[in-house]
């Protein structure tokens, strides 16, 4: 092993707004002081209770993925484990998510987009 994961960085047009969206889903602290990087207008972070750090960087002329359209692919997505899928969906939508594929027939997961258009899944565990 030569490295460890410092954080996962998502491109977006509004870093602080996206950090607040994920804080509503995952908990934690937005823009907590951290010696590893400087905070600024084009950068925000979320330190989650699980220890995961998500970072959000401003990209000029950001174009969101279009799931499942491969002309602007998702590139990656987060799977977020939840105990109650229906309740988690309600909370995600209230925080600004949109449904991409809510599933049917009692499926244990759904696909959503964050406010910047990044797909993520809520998965019942």
Phi, psi and omega in degrees: 000132179243355183204169170227161183284123176277314179189168173253129185250129177248130173285148180191176177264336182229087186303313183293319178299319180290323176299319179294323177301310181291331174296321178296329179274320191249348186079183177107195185236128176273133175057039173293140179301136183208125184296344185285340180203157177267144176268149179195185183300328183260014187208136174217158180228159171227117173266112184274160177300333180282351182102346177291138174246125172255140177236152185227123181240138180290134176236124177296137180059037178303133175242118183289157173298158175237092182280133001263018181298123183277356177288333170225079188293163181292336179069318173194168172207162178260137169257120182249117181284135181224152178278321183235104186298317181296315180294318179297320178298315178305313182292320179296316180295320178295335180273352177121002178287161172234150180278128172260319178204096183287351180082173179206165174064032177077019178302149186268014180206160176218157181249133184226169173237140174285175182299340177267000177096000179288127175292145170212158180246140166261124186235123178289130177249000000 
